[in-house]
């Protein structure tokens, strides 16, 4: 009882924290409130307009990318100064006159690029006095808006980089650079697309807003409550069931949520009190919610909007980003479920009482398989049916498919009307019996349709993320406006006018909430653009690379650890999107360049996922972990202890980046379907074993040597190639003069590893390693020609004579007058997967020892 009261009293604090972080700390009334809501709704409508095909069909309202970014930032700045007070003691119920002035000036500065677009395009790099004044005002007010909306961390980081840009000649040692003039700085940061109005703000404008809006509409329609109910009905009766339900519910909401804090508060107000009720301590209940909510940011298809930024930064299709990110995210969530299970076993917890009718295990399995086969059959019918319909119907296919979709929607609502409606529980609701799973699932199936539309447009139709989100949002709007009248009609209690009004009210608040949730993200992406602009203008990335190389002393593992720690530090206090922009701009090039110099060739997507995983860990890690503070406010626990416990639960998330850097199979890079399935199964088992080792419990409590053995087993399953490399070298050395011959003997899926020495762009000596993949050609000479590479022998050295412009060779890094100092070809070896067998045998030994020990303990208890 005391726990419940504590959580109830604390819950408003958590909601206030989430509001202050995501939608603003002010609670306005009267005209200021109406203006703020109308501006927020107008922002959402503007974003829907520019994402739709309507401007091109209507022939007006078409904006260039720079103009759209300018208007996007204008909305964000205006709302930021209205919604966020300047200080804690500033008035919360009204907007002071200075804030009105700052809002209008900041908005004008942002819209300057829209109003004077033509004039600015005619004087690139030559700003007039007016341009400089507006740019200064814009930068100052953007930093102030950032301080209000996101707190000091990002503001301080941006100021440091601005100061570094100006103070280059006065910096010591390796930090020095030639410096940037004040006018050139303002021009670069505010009047071009290299700084504030760069790629980050462009992605926020084109993609991020629509996905945040989509999530807000889903939540307002009732999908968030539906996900929580389904999770509890399906998992609540197991050991520690509420905690398992919290993991699944947070994962489902995290898929579409752009904020760790919002995710924590949305699901945590309900799940944390329930976890405490079955025996979790306040800190552990909060930590489970934090771990699962923060991990929602690594779940495709949205990944806290970072997925769309990766498309731009890595230069690969969106579908490829999703494919590479899927496996680590799934493994991480499955492991968290297992950690919760172990915690429940250790504490002797029981689940809540299930109201599902008892069914034999065989019947459950048959029901699951029947449902799975039915779902696969339905998917095949839809996929191939639409594949047949589209060419058969031609231009009218879109309308026919839309009608079919509406028929399915109405049918699902009719089906759901046969079951009781879902209730919106409060944290103090005394739940002793869980709802039945089948009725809970059936009553909200229509909420899945917009998600299906989104995934279909992204993965099958291969539409742009912005257009896919637009069509999914259109489907969501149709559902919000019609679900109340249709549901009431099917349930025989129709009040058409009131039901339609309720639907439009939900839509209005969904549009408003979507825009208010975007204020912080819009401001963050713009401010992160300052950091990206400083990197491009000063070359500070090279300085960081030198710093990490010096500190790591050339050790690859130490280099990665340092990069991970720097990602954690840089990510503290930042929202997911800004977090990724900052760490990827600063630290991703460090791993790539130092890896090449030390013989570690890492795909760029693996590097970006590495810094992204560590960046989001900052939401967990004390002393700044904002999600941990929000969870502690709900649970009544200590925020620092909650953060430390959440970090302990999140060790699996910190482990994965190191694993997929050294074993890119985990990212499904160059892996076929069946090999991918095997990797998923083995990697999941390995992560569960790792969780058992770190939690100190498998069958019974681990002895210290058993935990060590389990860690060894997990490592071997994750990276069998490490042990194989100790036994048999993966490479055979070849004389550089035999490069052409060795290249001609390569198999299609193999590559040569080549060390190059030469001069970098600044004329300094450099040495790095290149992986040269096999290309088409029957002989080595043909392959070199197709690669665009010409070699020559000079003074017993093999040198690059020419790398054809824009050829694959030039893209790999070959250049005129470089020297090839070492060549390695793949050695013939047995498959590394054979090493899984001794690892699994060792695991079986640990299980046998623990089962025997449990048997003895059970026997002693029975004798007693």
N, C-alpha and C positions, 0 to 999 in steps of 0.2 A: 504494500500500500504506500509506504514511504517513497519507494522507487518511482511509483507512478506519479505521485504528487510532485516529486522533484523534477521529473521530465516535463510535466505539464507547465510548471513554473518557468522552466528553462526554454521551452519550445519557442515562445515569442522572441527570446533573445537570439536564438538560431535564425529565426525568420528575419529578424532585424538585420543580423549579420549578412544573410543572403541578399536581402533587399539593398543594404548599403553597398554590397559588392557588385550586384548585378543590375539593379533597377533604380538606385538612388535612395538617399536617406530621408528625403523630404516627403511629407504627407500634406499636400496642398489642398486648398479648398477654394470654392468660388471660381472666378475667371481664370486665375493661374492654373488651377487644376484642369479646367476644360480646355485651355489652350495647350497644355502639355499633352493631354490625351489626344487632342485633334492633330497636333504635330506628329505624335508617335504613329497614329493611324495613317496619316498622309505619307510618312516615311515608308511604312509597309506597302501601301498602295503604289508608291513610286517604284519600289524595288520589284514588285510584281509586274508593273508595266514594262520596265526595261528588260526583264527576263523573258517576257512573252513575245510571241511573233506579231502581236497587235500593232506596234509602231510601224513595222514594215508593211503590214497590210493596210493600215490607215494612211500611211505616207506622212505622218508627222510624229513628233515626240521621239525622234531618233537621236540618241546622244552618242558622242564619241566616248571612248574608254576614259579619257582624261576628264571630260565634262561630267560623266557619271560619277567618277571618284570624287570630284569637287562637290557635287550636290550631296553625295553620301556623307562626306565628312562634315558638310554644313549642317545637316540634320543632327549628326552625332554631337557636334559641339554645342549647338543650341540647346538640345535636350540635357546635355551634361551640366551646363551652368544653371539650368532650371531645376534639375532633379537632385544634384549633389551640393550640399552646403559647403562653404569654404572651410569652416572649422567645426569642431564638435559643439562649441557653444553658439554657433550661428543659428538663426531661427530655422525651425523645421517645418513650420506651417505656412510660411510666406516666402516670397522671393524678394530679397532686399534690392533697392534701386541699383547699386553697383553691379549686382549679378545680372540684372536686365541689360545693362550697358555692355558688360563683358560678353554676354550671349550674342548680342547683335553684332558687335565688332568681330568676334571670333567667326561668326557665320559669314560675314562679309569677306573676311580674309580667306576662308575656305572656298567661297563662291567666286573669288577673284579670278581663278583660272577658268571658270565657266563664262563670266561676264566679259573677260578680256582675252578669250582664247585666241582669236584671230591676230590681235596685236602681239601677244606673247610669242606666237608661232613665227612672226616676222622678225623678231629680234632675239633669237636663241643665244644664250650666253652673254647678252649685252643688256642687262636690266637697267631701267631708268630709276631715278630716285623714288618715284611712286612705287615701283615694284619692290624695291628694297624695304621701304617702310612697311608695306603690307606684309611682306615676308617675315620681317622681324616680329610684327604684331601677331601674325599667325603662329609662329614658332613659340613665342612666349605664352600665348593663350592656350595652345595645344598642350604645352607642358603643365600649365595650371589645371586644365581639364583632366589631364592624366593623374595629377596628384590627388584631385578630388575623387575621381572615379575609381582609381586603382591603388591609391596610396603612394608613398614615397619611392618604393624600389625602382620601378621602371623610369620614373622621372629622374632619379639620381643617375641611373645608368645612361640615359639619353644625354643628360647634362655633361657627364664625364666624356662621352664621345664627341660632343660638340666642342668641349674645351680641348680635347686631344687634337681635334682637327685644326684649331686655331694655334695651339701652342707647340706644334711639331718641332720647330727649330730649337726650342728651349728644353726639349725632353732629353733625359740622360740615355747614353748608350744605345742599345738596340731599339729603344722606344722612339728615337728621333726620326723625323721625316721632314720634308722641305716646307711643310706648312701650307695652310689654305688661307687666302685672303677673306676678309669679312664679307665683302660683297659676293665673292665666288661661293662662299659657304651658304649664304642665304639663297642665292640663285639655284645652287645644286639641291638644297634641301626642300625648298618650297615652290620653285617655279619650273622645275623639270619633273620627269617621272623616275628620277634616280633616288629620291629621298622619300619625303612624306607621301607623295602621290605615286609611289612605286608599286611593285608587284603585290606586296602584302595588302595594301589598301585596295588594289584592284581585285584580288581574290575575295576580300571581305565584301566588296561591292557586288561582284558577279555571282558568288556561290554561297559564302558563309551566311549572309543575311537570310537567304531563302531557306536554308536548312534550320537555322535558329527559329525562324518564323514557323516552319513546318512543325518543329518540336513543340512550340508554344501552342499552336492550334490543336495538335494531338492531345496535349495535356489538358487544355480547356475543354475539349470534347469529352473527356473522361477516360482516355486511353491509359493515362498514368495510373489511375485507380484500378483499371482493368488488369494491367500488368501485375500490380501488387497482389490483387485478389487471386489471379491465376497461380502466381508463384506460391502463395500461402496455401491455397487449396491442394496443390500438387505435392508440396514438400513439407508443409507444416507439421505433419504427423511423424516425421522421422526424428532421430536424435538431433537436438539442436535445430529443429525444423525452421523456426523463425529466422535464424541466422542464414540458413541455406536459402530460404525464400528471399531474404534481403539481398543476397548475392545475385540471384537470378533476376529479381525485380530491378536492381540497380544496373545490371548488365543490359536489360531491355531498355530502360529509360536512357542509359548512357549511350546507346547506339545513336540516338537522335539528339542528345543533349550536348550543348557546347560548354557546359560549366560543371566543374567538379563540385563546387559549393552548392549550386542549385540542385544537382543530383542528390547530394548528401541530405539536404533539407527536405526535398520533395519526398523521397522514400524514407528517410531517417525518422521523420516525425511519427511514422507509424511502426517502422520495423524495430527501432532501437528499444522502445518500451517493451515490445513483445519479446525481444531477445533477453532483456533483463528479467522478464517474468519467468522464463524457463531456466534461469540460472547463470546467465552471463553477467560478469561484473560490468559496471558502468563503462570502464575504460575499454574492456574487450568488446562490448556491444558497439561502442562508438568506433573502435578500430576496424571491426568487420565492415561496418557501413562505409567508412572512409576508404578502405582498401577496394571494396567492390565499386564504389562510386567513381573513384579516380581511375580505376581500370576501365571504366566505361569510355574513357577518352582514347583508349587504344583499340576499341572495337570498331571494325568497319561497319557500315560504309562511310560514316562521317568523321570519326576519330577527332572529335573536338575541332572540326574544320581543318585540321592539319593535312588530311588526305588531299585536299584541293591545292594547298600550298606545295605539297610534294610534287604534284603534277607539274607545276610551274618550275620548281627549283631543280628537280631531278630530270625532267624532260622525258617522262614516260607516260603512257596512257593511264587514265584513271583506273581502268579495270586491272592493270598490272599492279598498281599501288595496293588495291584491295586484296589481290591474290597474295602478294608478299606479306601483307600485315595480318592476314586471317589466322594463320596457324599459331603464331606466338600469342595472339589475343585469346584464342580458344584454349590453348594449353594453360595460360595464366588463370583463366576463370575456373576451369576444371580443378586446378590445383587449389584455388581458394575454397571451393566447395569441400575438398578433401581436408583442408586445414580446419575448417569449421567443424567437420565431422570428428576429427581427432580431438579438438577442444571439447566437444560434447561427450565423447567417450571418457576422456580424462576426468571430467567433472561429474560423470555418471548421470548426465541429463536425459530426460525423456522428451518426446515431442508432444504437441497438443493433440487433443482427442479428434480423430478423423470421423467425419460423418459419411464417408463413402461406404457403400455396401461391401461387406467382405467378399473377396474373390480369391480363388486359388492362384498361386504364382503362375501356373501354366496358362490359366485363362488371361492373366495380365499380359504375359509375353505374347500370346496369340493376338490379343487385342491391339497391343503395340505394333506388332508386325503387320497386322491387317491395316491399321491406320497408316503405317509407313508406306506399304505397297500401294494403298489407295491414293495417298498423296503423290507418290511418284507417278502413278498412272494418270492422275488428274493433271499434273505438271506436263507430262508428255502430250496429253490431249490438247492442252492449252497452247503449248509451244508449237507443235506441228499443225494444230488447227489454225492458229493465227498465221503461221507460215504459209498455209494454203490460202487463207482468206485474203491476205494483203495483195498478192498479185492478181487474184481472181476479181476483187472488187475495185482495184485501182484507186482513184482519188477518193472514192466514197468509203474506203476501208476504215478511215479514222472515225467517221460517224457511226458506222455499223459496230465497231469495237466499243465505242463509247456507250452505245445503247445496250450492248451485251453486258458491259460493266455495270450499268445502272440496274439491269435486270438481276444480276448477281447480288448487288448491294441490297435491293428491296427484298430478295429472297432470304438473305442472311438476317435482315431485320425481322422478317416474318418468322423465321426459325427461332431467333432469339426471344421473340415475344412469348414463346411457350414456357419460358423459364422466368423465375423471379428476377426483378431488377437488382443490380448491384447497389449496395449501400456505400456511402462515403463515411468510413469510420474515422473517428478522432483518436488521438493517441491514448486517451483514457478509456476507450471502449473496452469493456471487460469481455474478451473473447476466450471462451473455454472450449468451444466446439468449432472446428473449421468448416467453411462452406464446402459443399460437394464439388468435385472437380468438373464433372461433365457439364452441369448447368452453368457453372462460372465461366467455363471456356466458351460455351455456345452463345451466351448472351452478348458477347462483345466481339464476335468474329469479324464484324464489319469494320472494326478499327484496323484490321490487318490490310484491308484493300489499298489504302494510300501507300503503305509501306511496300506492298507488292508492286504497285504502279511505279514507285520510285526505283526499286531494284530492277524491275523489267526495263524501264527506260535507260538506266545506267548500264546494265550488264548485257541486255539482249539487243535493244535498239541502238545502243552506243551513242545516245544523245549526250550533249554536254551536261556536266553536273548542274549548271544553272537551269537549263531547259527541263531536265529531268525533275528537279525540285519544283519547278513551276507547275508541271502537270500533276505531280503528287499533291501540291498545295491546292490546286484547283479541285482535285478529288476530295481533299480534306474539307474545303469550303462547302462543297455540295453536301457532304455528310453533316456538317455542323448545322446548316440551315434546315435540312430536311429530317434529321433523325428524330427530333422531338415530335413533330406532327405525325410522322409515319409510325413511330413507336406507340404513341398514344392511340392512333387509329387502330392498330393491330391489337392493342390491349383493351379496346372498347371504352376508352375514357377521353375521347378527343374533345379538346377545346381549341379549335383551329387557330383563332387569333392569338391566344396566349402562347400556344406552342410555337407558332412561327416567330413571335416576338422573342421568345426564349432562345430560339436558334440564332436570330440575328444579334441578340445580346451576347451570346457566347462568341460569335464571330467578331464582334466589335472588340471585346476584351482580349480575344486571341491575337488580333492585329496589333492592339496596343501593347500587350505583353511581349510579343515578338520583337517590336521595335525597342521597348525598354530593356529587354535582355541584350539587345545589340549595342547599347550605348557604350558599355565598357569595352566590348570587342572592337567596335569601330574606332574608338579612341586608341586602343592598344595597338592595333595594326598600323595606324598612322604614326604613332610614336616609335614603334619598332622600325618603321621606315627610316627614321632618323639614324638609327644604329646601322642599318643596311647601307644607307647613303654614306655614312662616315667610313665604313669598311671599304666601299668602292672608291672613295675620294682619297683615302690616306694609305691604303694597303696595310691596315693594322692586322689583317688576317695572317700575313707573313710574320709579323712580330709575335703573335700568339703561337704560331707554329714553332718559331725559334725558342720561345719560352718553354713550351711543353717538351720540346726535344732536349733542351738543356736539363730540365728537371728530371726527365725520365731516363737520361743517360743512354738513350737508344734502345731501352727495353720496351718491347711492344706492349706487354701486359701492363706495365707501369704507365705507359703512355695512355692506354685506354682508361685506366683507373683515374688518372689525372683529368682526362677529358670528361669522364662521368661526374667527378666531383665538381668541376667547373660548370657543367650543365646544371647540376643541382643548385649551385650558388646563384648562377645567372637566372634560374627559373623561379627563385623564391619570390612569392607575392605576385606573380604574373599569371593572367589567365592563359589557358592552354594555347590559344592561337598566337598571342604575342610571345609566349614562352618558346614555342617552336621556331618562330621567325628569328628570335635573338640567338638561340643556341645553334641553329643551323647555319646562320650567316657567319658566326664567329668560329664554331668548333668543327663543323663538318669538313671544311677544307683542311683543317689541321690533321684529321685522321687520314684523309686521302693522301696528302702530300707526304706525311711522315711514314705512312704505310708503304707507299711506293719506294721511298728511300730505303726502307728496312726489309723489303721483299714481301710485304703483306699486300696483296692485291685484293681490295674490297670493293664490291659493287656499290655504286653511289646510293642506291636505295637502302642498303644495309647500314651505311654510315648515317643517313638521315633518320632511320628508325632508331639507331643507337642513341643519338642525342635527344630524340623525341621522348623515348622511354625514360631517360634520366631526367629530362626537363619536367615531365609531369610528376615525377616522384617528389618534386619540390612542394606540391600541394599536400603531401603527406608529412614531410620531414619537419620536425621542430628546428628552430624556434618559430618559423614563419608559416608552417603548414596550415593554410586557411581552412581547408576542409576538415582538418582535425579539430580546430577551434569550433566550427559549426556543429560537428558531431558531439563535442563535449558539452556545448550549450544545451543540447537536447538531452543527453544522458545524465547530466549533472556530474560527470567525472572530471578529472584533472586533464586539461588540454594537452599538456606536455606529455603526460603518461599515455594519453590516448594516441598522440602522434608517434611516440616511440613504439607502442604496441602495433600500430598500423604499419610502421616501417618494417617491423619484424615480420608481420604477415606478408609484406610486399617484397621480401627478399627474393622471391621467385621472379618478380618483375624486374628486379635489378640484375638477376643472373642471366636472363634470356638475352639481353643485348650482347654480352660477352660471347655467348654460345653461338648466336647467328652471325657474328663477325667472323669467327673462325670456322663455322660450319654453315655455309649459306644454304644447305639443303633445307634447313628449318624455315627459310623464306620461300621455299618452292622455286628456287632459281635453277633453271635448266633441269627440272625434275618432271618425269612423266606421271600420269595419273596413278598407276599402281604403286610406283615408288613413293609418291606423295602420301598415299594412304598408309603405307607401311611406316613412313617417317612420322606421320601424325600419331599412330598407335604407340610406337616405341618412344617418341618424345614425350607423350602424355604419361606413359608409365614411368619414364625417367623423372619427370617433374613431380609425380606423386611420391616417388621414392625420396627425392630431394626434400619434399615437404615433411615426410615422415622423419627424416634425419634431423632437420632443423627444429621440428616440434618435439623431438625426443620420444616419439611413440609410434610403434607400428602395430604389432599385435598386443604387446604389453610395453611398459616403459623401457626405453633403450638403455643398454649399458654403453659406456663411452666408446668402446671399440666397435660396437654395432652401428653407432651413428657414423663413425669414420668409414666403416665398410659400406654403409648405404650411400654415403657421399661419393665413394669410389665407384660404386655401381652406377649411380646417376650420371657421373661424369663420363664413364665409358659408354653408356647408352647414348648420351648426347653427342659425344665426340670420339667415336671409335678410331678415327684417323690419327689421333694423337699417339696412341700406343702403337699403331701400325707404323707410323713414321719413325718411332724409336727402334723398331725391329728391322724394317726395310725402308730405305730412302725412297721418297716419292719421285725423285728426279735422277736422271743420269747426266753427267756433265759432258758437253760437246764442245769441241774447239770452235771459236767464232767463225773460222774460215769455212767450216762445214755447215753453216747456217742454212744455206739454200738446200743442200741435200737432206738435212734433218726436217726442214719445213715440208719438203715434198713427201716424206714418209709418214707424216702425221695422219691419224684417223680424223674423220670429219668433226667429231665432238671434242677433239683434243687441242692443246695450244702449247706453244713454246714459251718459256719464261726467259726473258732477255734483260740483262743489266746494261744500262746505257750510261756513259759518261760524256759530259759536254758542258755547255754554258747555258745558264737560264736567261730569262728575258732581260735581266739587269747586268749580264756579262759576268756573273759570278759562277765559279765551277759548281757543278751539281752532278749527282749520281742517283739514279732511280731505276725501278724495275717495271717492265711492261709484260703483260700477257698478250701474246700474239696468236689469235685464234686461227685455225685452219680455214682457208677460203677455197673457192672453186679452183680447180686446176689439176691436170694429170701429173705435172712435174713441179719441182720446186721453183723453177724459173717462171712457169705460168702463174703459180700462186703469188709469187712476189710481184709480178706484173699486175695481177688483179688487186693485190693489196695496195698498189701504188708506191712500192718501195724499190729503190735501186741501191745496190751495195757496191763497194769497191775495196780492193786490197791495196794498202799503202804502208810501206815500212813495216811489214809483218803485222799490220793492224787491219781489222775489218771495220770499215767506216761507212756511214750513210752518205751516199753520193747525192741522192735526191728523194724527197717524199712529196709526191704529187699533191698540189694544192687541193684541199677539201677531200682528199682520199681517206680511206680507212687508216692508212699508215700515219698520216698527219694527225688524225683525230686521236690515235693511240698515243702520240707524243714523239714520233720520229721526226727528226729535223736534220737539215744539211750539216755536215761536218761533225756529227756525233760519232763516238767510238763505241762499238759493241765489245764489251770486255768479258762477258760470260753468257753462255747459252745453255739452257737446261731443257731436256725433253722428258716427257713422262716415262717413268720406268714401269715395266710390266710387273704387276703385283696381284696378289689374291684380293678379293673384295673385302673392304674394311669391315663390312657388316658381320663377318664371321666372329669378330671379337665380342659381339653381343652375347654369344653363347656362354663363354666363361663368366661374363657379368651377370647373366640371369641365373647361372648355377650358384654364384656367390650370394645372390639375393635369396635364392631358395634355401640356402644354408642358414641365413639370418632368420628367415621365417620359421624354419624348422626349430632352431634354438629357442625362439620366442614362444612358439606354440608349446614346446616341451615345458618351458618355464611356466606358462599359463596353466598347463595341466597340473603341474605340481602345486601351484598356488590354489587352484580350485580344490584339489584333493585335501590340502591342509585345512582349507576353510570348512569342507564337509566334515572332516574329523573333529574340528573344533565345535 
